[in-house]
């Protein structure tokens, strides 16, 4: 893996303690501010809808925290990731745009392949996607997609994308999707399609398989542990790949002082050198964990870039 300064990713979803969830243009401006400050990427996560079980494990104590499986208010706003990222791609010129935790099985693979290829061209090759199967049963049931077969559906989708992005006509005959001689145009910016990450709460065989076959980045959920890195290295080696070929994506996790306050930035950023020592190069930061005021966002982004540079120089 080539050594370089840490890449910083701004998480633009779930910032509703500092922004109005209906102010979608405001999120686009936040992306521009992150780009101006020197961030490498902005990302948005994904839900089509939420149901009553979204908060089944108890809602997050501090509303600034990350949304996780089962800790969400069902009324949480989740803007369309495709629409929002399209606006961001058109309003920026350098920063990567990430559709991270994109719940692919909820969409038909040909429709999603067209949307992603178009967004990749709009961004001039800056698109990063992280397909996932997600966790919310209510969402699958409402959309008529079998929850228990979502992993197999995703595997077919990944193979379909690979084919339709590479050639026309393309055909596929599987358990869930079947088509012959389709022409999906225009193709993405690059022949292999957008950059693709995979990740999850644990490193398991299916993650390693998808990463080795389709991916170029690994982005785990939650804290990064040495045991996960060791399993990733071993699993990729077993299929003839080196983990050093992949972008490793970590982040900042915090302890809030109480349920009503932001977290201090300094201790969160101190996690970055530890993850760098494990081989991670790219780090996600959610602004609303650290600030409540929208008008401080541009200054916050510059402060993060400066403090990370000082920590890791």
RODO-2510 file (C-alpha; in nm, 4 decimals, decimal comma):
residues 313
     n   res          X          Y          Z
     1     x     0,0000     0,0000     0,0000
     2     x     0,1348     0,3429    -0,0937
     3     x     0,2019     0,5637     0,2089
     4     x     0,0251     0,8988     0,2042
     5     x    -0,1290     1,1524     0,4375
     6     x    -0,4544     1,0416     0,6002
     7     x    -0,7610     1,0806     0,3818
     8     x    -1,0553     1,2366     0,5613
     9     x    -1,4192     1,1516     0,4899
    10     x    -1,7081     1,3682     0,6079
    11     x    -2,0254     1,1766     0,6956
    12     x    -2,3098     1,3962     0,5695
    13     x    -2,6088     1,1889     0,6797
    14     x    -2,7454     1,1860     1,0353
    15     x    -2,6410     1,5463     1,1082
    16     x    -2,9901     1,6512     1,2107
    17     x    -2,8831     1,7972     1,5467
    18     x    -2,7016     2,0736     1,3530
    19     x    -2,9026     2,0993     1,0293
    20     x    -3,2672     2,0954     0,9249
    21     x    -3,3356     1,7539     0,7666
    22     x    -3,5321     1,9281     0,4907
    23     x    -3,2372     2,1524     0,4012
    24     x    -3,0867     1,9273     0,1349
    25     x    -2,9101     2,2197    -0,0315
    26     x    -2,7406     2,2794     0,3031
    27     x    -2,5820     1,9342     0,2817
    28     x    -2,4499     2,0206    -0,0631
    29     x    -2,2932     2,3365     0,0797
    30     x    -2,1398     2,1283     0,3603
    31     x    -1,9803     1,9074     0,0944
    32     x    -1,8346     2,2161    -0,0731
    33     x    -1,6959     2,3353     0,2606
    34     x    -1,5380     1,9965     0,3252
    35     x    -1,3786     2,0044    -0,0200
    36     x    -1,2453     2,3565     0,0345
    37     x    -1,0930     2,2516     0,3687
    38     x    -0,9023     1,9601     0,2170
    39     x    -1,1235     1,6588     0,2915
    40     x    -1,0808     1,3724     0,0453
    41     x    -1,4422     1,2499     0,0387
    42     x    -1,7986     1,3001     0,1559
    43     x    -2,0314     1,0072     0,2131
    44     x    -2,4000     0,9497     0,2651
    45     x    -2,5674     0,6374     0,3990
    46     x    -2,8936     0,4827     0,2893
    47     x    -3,2446     0,3824     0,3842
    48     x    -3,5492     0,3903     0,1599
    49     x    -3,7815     0,3914     0,4603
    50     x    -3,7980     0,2886     0,8249
    51     x    -4,0600     0,0903     1,0143
    52     x    -4,1581     0,0512     1,3816
    53     x    -3,8700    -0,1870     1,4595
    54     x    -3,6059     0,0745     1,3682
    55     x    -3,5705     0,1485     1,7397
    56     x    -3,6139    -0,2064     1,8656
    57     x    -3,2876    -0,2142     2,0643
    58     x    -3,3470     0,1260     2,2226
    59     x    -3,2918     0,4623     2,0622
    60     x    -2,9486     0,6231     2,0833
    61     x    -2,9012     0,8089     2,4106
    62     x    -2,7318     1,1074     2,2468
    63     x    -2,8981     1,2098     1,9181
    64     x    -2,5592     1,3212     1,7789
    65     x    -2,4321     0,9627     1,7755
    66     x    -2,4165     0,7304     1,4736
    67     x    -2,7344     0,5576     1,3631
    68     x    -2,6869     0,1839     1,4096
    69     x    -2,9081    -0,1241     1,3654
    70     x    -3,2127    -0,0949     1,5903
    71     x    -3,1293     0,2395     1,7583
    72     x    -3,3213     0,4831     1,5355
    73     x    -3,6390     0,6848     1,5610
    74     x    -3,8554     0,5548     1,2715
    75     x    -3,9164     0,9190     1,1713
    76     x    -3,5436     0,9785     1,1076
    77     x    -3,4922     1,1505     0,7723
    78     x    -3,2880     0,9616     0,5132
    79     x    -3,2679     1,1604     0,1864
    80     x    -3,2224     0,9685    -0,1388
    81     x    -2,8518     0,8966    -0,1624
    82     x    -2,8548     0,8938    -0,5445
    83     x    -3,0252     1,2330    -0,5707
    84     x    -2,8148     1,3953    -0,2975
    85     x    -2,4846     1,2629    -0,4333
    86     x    -2,5758     1,3795    -0,7824
    87     x    -2,6192     1,7325    -0,6521
    88     x    -2,2911     1,7111    -0,4614
    89     x    -2,1060     1,5734    -0,7634
    90     x    -2,2305     1,8631    -0,9773
    91     x    -2,1362     2,1229    -0,7130
    92     x    -1,7818     1,9965    -0,6458
    93     x    -1,4785     1,9183    -0,8592
    94     x    -1,2215     1,7224    -0,6567
    95     x    -1,3733     1,5495    -0,3567
    96     x    -1,4858     1,1857    -0,3864
    97     x    -1,8566     1,1159    -0,3369
    98     x    -1,9546     0,8027    -0,1480
    99     x    -2,2762     0,6005    -0,1550
   100     x    -2,1810     0,4081     0,1555
   101     x    -2,3991     0,1323     0,3005
   102     x    -2,6082     0,1376    -0,0184
   103     x    -2,8819    -0,1226     0,0344
   104     x    -2,8604    -0,2784    -0,3094
   105     x    -3,1149    -0,5638    -0,2722
   106     x    -3,3954    -0,3085    -0,2300
   107     x    -3,3494    -0,1958    -0,5939
   108     x    -3,3535    -0,3815    -0,9231
   109     x    -2,9891    -0,4324    -1,0272
   110     x    -3,0338    -0,2950    -1,3792
   111     x    -3,2016     0,0238    -1,2563
   112     x    -2,9341     0,0714    -0,9905
   113     x    -2,6564    -0,0077    -1,2408
   114     x    -2,7895     0,2713    -1,4661
   115     x    -2,8120     0,5211    -1,1789
   116     x    -2,4620     0,4408    -1,0535
   117     x    -2,3062     0,4550    -1,3993
   118     x    -2,4695     0,7928    -1,4618
   119     x    -2,3580     0,9284    -1,1243
   120     x    -2,0048     0,8010    -1,1882
   121     x    -1,9949     0,9928    -1,5168
   122     x    -2,1457     1,3037    -1,3565
   123     x    -1,8711     1,2957    -1,0904
   124     x    -1,6051     1,2233    -1,3558
   125     x    -1,5019     0,9020    -1,1814
   126     x    -1,5169     1,0261    -0,8215
   127     x    -1,7917     0,7855    -0,7112
   128     x    -1,7304     0,5262    -0,4366
   129     x    -2,0017     0,2739    -0,3499
   130     x    -2,0334     0,0301    -0,0613
   131     x    -2,3140    -0,2187    -0,1290
   132     x    -2,4700    -0,3823     0,1725
   133     x    -2,7672    -0,5994     0,2686
   134     x    -2,8475    -0,3975     0,5829
   135     x    -3,0510    -0,5069     0,8821
   136     x    -3,4052    -0,3633     0,8808
   137     x    -3,6742    -0,6305     0,8260
   138     x    -3,9564    -0,3737     0,8007
   139     x    -3,7856    -0,2056     0,5053
   140     x    -3,7568    -0,5310     0,3118
   141     x    -4,1146    -0,6338     0,3864
   142     x    -4,2569    -0,2989     0,2766
   143     x    -4,0714    -0,3222    -0,0553
   144     x    -4,1588    -0,6876    -0,1130
   145     x    -3,8000    -0,8169    -0,1048
   146     x    -3,7284    -1,1421     0,0868
   147     x    -3,5162    -1,0449     0,3865
   148     x    -3,3711    -1,3908     0,4462
   149     x    -3,2394    -1,4114     0,0891
   150     x    -3,0874    -1,0656     0,0729
   151     x    -2,7279    -1,1908     0,0713
   152     x    -2,7874    -1,4134    -0,2299
   153     x    -2,9695    -1,1280    -0,4029
   154     x    -2,6700    -0,8997    -0,3474
   155     x    -2,4328    -1,1582    -0,4926
   156     x    -2,6397    -1,1714    -0,8117
   157     x    -2,6533    -0,7932    -0,8281
   158     x    -2,2751    -0,7624    -0,8005
   159     x    -2,2249    -1,0055    -1,0877
   160     x    -2,4876    -0,8274    -1,2976
   161     x    -2,3187    -0,4891    -1,2448
   162     x    -1,9850    -0,6363    -1,3453
   163     x    -2,1318    -0,7657    -1,6702
   164     x    -2,3489    -0,4722    -1,7781
   165     x    -2,0802    -0,2153    -1,6960
   166     x    -1,8239    -0,4057    -1,9046
   167     x    -2,0112    -0,5083    -2,2181
   168     x    -2,3189    -0,4681    -2,4348
   169     x    -2,5128    -0,6760    -2,4959
   170     x    -2,5021    -0,8532    -2,1595
   171     x    -2,6990    -1,1514    -2,0318
   172     x    -2,7591    -1,3072    -1,6917
   173     x    -2,9592    -1,6077    -1,5771
   174     x    -2,9880    -1,6463    -1,1998
   175     x    -3,2315    -1,7377    -0,9239
   176     x    -3,3628    -1,3815    -0,8821
   177     x    -3,2847    -1,2023    -1,2097
   178     x    -3,2940    -1,3211    -1,5689
   179     x    -3,2305    -1,1237    -1,8865
   180     x    -3,0754    -1,1691    -2,2294
   181     x    -2,8897    -0,9266    -2,4569
   182     x    -2,9487    -0,5988    -2,2756
   183     x    -2,7645    -0,2795    -2,3649
   184     x    -2,7043    -0,0642    -2,0582
   185     x    -2,5587     0,2679    -2,1711
   186     x    -2,3759     0,4871    -2,0993
   187     x    -2,1086     0,2877    -1,9229
   188     x    -1,9360     0,4211    -1,6078
   189     x    -1,6264     0,6396    -1,6268
   190     x    -1,3922     0,3410    -1,5970
   191     x    -1,4455    -0,0082    -1,7471
   192     x    -1,4631    -0,1843    -1,4101
   193     x    -1,7249     0,0530    -1,2766
   194     x    -1,7094     0,2792    -0,9695
   195     x    -1,4693     0,2166    -0,6829
   196     x    -1,6324    -0,0375    -0,4515
   197     x    -1,5843    -0,0916    -0,0778
   198     x    -1,7209    -0,3659     0,1442
   199     x    -1,7535    -0,3883     0,5202
   200     x    -1,9655    -0,4912     0,8139
   201     x    -1,9721    -0,5361     1,1883
   202     x    -1,7364    -0,8361     1,1631
   203     x    -1,4908    -0,9777     0,9116
   204     x    -1,6437    -1,2972     0,7729
   205     x    -1,6008    -1,5218     0,4713
   206     x    -1,8644    -1,3527     0,2547
   207     x    -1,7105    -1,0073     0,3097
   208     x    -1,3699    -1,1421     0,2093
   209     x    -1,5163    -1,3156    -0,0962
   210     x    -1,6934    -1,0025    -0,2217
   211     x    -1,3950    -0,7834    -0,1450
   212     x    -1,1566    -1,0124    -0,3337
   213     x    -1,3839    -1,0414    -0,6364
   214     x    -1,5248    -0,6902    -0,6727
   215     x    -1,3766    -0,4517    -0,4177
   216     x    -1,0880    -0,2175    -0,3640
   217     x    -1,1622    -0,0964    -0,0103
   218     x    -1,2553    -0,2349     0,3325
   219     x    -1,4742    -0,0238     0,5639
   220     x    -1,5785    -0,1952     0,8896
   221     x    -1,8622    -0,0779     1,1130
   222     x    -1,7627     0,0423     1,4585
   223     x    -1,4202     0,0306     1,6178
   224     x    -1,1274    -0,1143     1,4274
   225     x    -0,9582    -0,4117     1,5948
   226     x    -0,6314    -0,5885     1,5246
   227     x    -0,8080    -0,9258     1,5169
   228     x    -1,0239    -0,8080     1,2264
   229     x    -0,7176    -0,6930     1,0347
   230     x    -0,5469    -1,0273     1,0950
   231     x    -0,8482    -1,2210     0,9675
   232     x    -0,8773    -0,9927     0,6667
   233     x    -0,5098    -1,0433     0,5800
   234     x    -0,5354    -1,4199     0,6145
   235     x    -0,8616    -1,4459     0,4239
   236     x    -0,7393    -1,2401     0,1304
   237     x    -0,4128    -1,4338     0,1205
   238     x    -0,6127    -1,7570     0,0962
   239     x    -0,7702    -1,6333    -0,2293
   240     x    -0,4470    -1,4983    -0,3716
   241     x    -0,4914    -1,1300    -0,2850
   242     x    -0,2826    -0,9028    -0,0656
   243     x    -0,4575    -0,6775     0,1824
   244     x    -0,2111    -0,4043     0,0823
   245     x    -0,3968    -0,3726    -0,2492
   246     x    -0,7007    -0,2316    -0,0659
   247     x    -0,7937     0,1023     0,0842
   248     x    -0,8596     0,0491     0,4557
   249     x    -1,1190     0,2836     0,6001
   250     x    -1,1425     0,3578     0,9714
   251     x    -1,2987     0,6355     1,1703
   252     x    -1,3497     0,8199     1,4949
   253     x    -1,5608     0,6745     1,7725
   254     x    -1,6259     0,8746     2,0852
   255     x    -1,7483     0,8764     2,4408
   256     x    -1,9983     1,1568     2,4933
   257     x    -1,9635     1,3415     2,8255
   258     x    -2,3428     1,3170     2,8657
   259     x    -2,6566     1,2685     2,6569
   260     x    -2,6996     1,6400     2,5849
   261     x    -2,3499     1,7477     2,4792
   262     x    -2,1145     1,7175     2,1840
   263     x    -1,8060     1,5000     2,2119
   264     x    -1,4572     1,6537     2,2411
   265     x    -1,2666     1,6444     1,9117
   266     x    -0,9160     1,5880     2,0475
   267     x    -0,9615     1,2398     2,2001
   268     x    -1,1507     1,1263     1,8894
   269     x    -0,8696     1,2268     1,6547
   270     x    -0,6139     1,0486     1,8734
   271     x    -0,7682     0,7225     1,7488
   272     x    -0,6326     0,7910     1,3985
   273     x    -0,2622     0,7152     1,4659
   274     x    -0,3612     0,3842     1,6296
   275     x    -0,5578     0,2823     1,3221
   276     x    -0,2781     0,4015     1,0946
   277     x    -0,0470     0,1587     1,2727
   278     x    -0,2870    -0,1199     1,1695
   279     x    -0,2639    -0,0108     0,8043
   280     x    -0,5688     0,2152     0,7763
   281     x    -0,5360     0,5205     0,5521
   282     x    -0,8833     0,6764     0,5343
   283     x    -1,0886     0,8066     0,8270
   284     x    -1,4570     0,9001     0,8605
   285     x    -1,5756     1,1903     1,0763
   286     x    -1,9368     1,2973     1,1418
   287     x    -1,9508     1,6728     1,2098
   288     x    -2,2584     1,6764     1,4338
   289     x    -2,0850     1,4556     1,6886
   290     x    -1,8533     1,7483     1,7615
   291     x    -2,0472     2,0695     1,6859
   292     x    -2,4096     2,1815     1,7095
   293     x    -2,3838     2,5031     1,5086
   294     x    -2,4159     2,4817     1,1314
   295     x    -2,2306     2,8110     1,0830
   296     x    -1,9205     2,6598     1,2443
   297     x    -1,8951     2,3761     0,9919
   298     x    -1,6408     2,5284     0,7527
   299     x    -1,4127     2,6247     1,0419
   300     x    -1,4582     2,2788     1,1938
   301     x    -1,3482     2,1111     0,8694
   302     x    -1,0323     2,3221     0,8531
   303     x    -0,9577     2,2487     1,2191
   304     x    -0,9906     1,8738     1,1618
   305     x    -0,7542     1,8824     0,8638
   306     x    -0,4962     2,0849     1,0561
   307     x    -0,5133     1,8730     1,3725
   308     x    -0,4920     1,5434     1,1845
   309     x    -0,1914     1,6720     0,9894
   310     x    -0,0198     1,7664     1,3173
   311     x    -0,1000     1,4292     1,4749
   312     x     0,0274     1,2225     1,1850
   313     x     0,3156     1,4264     1,0397
***
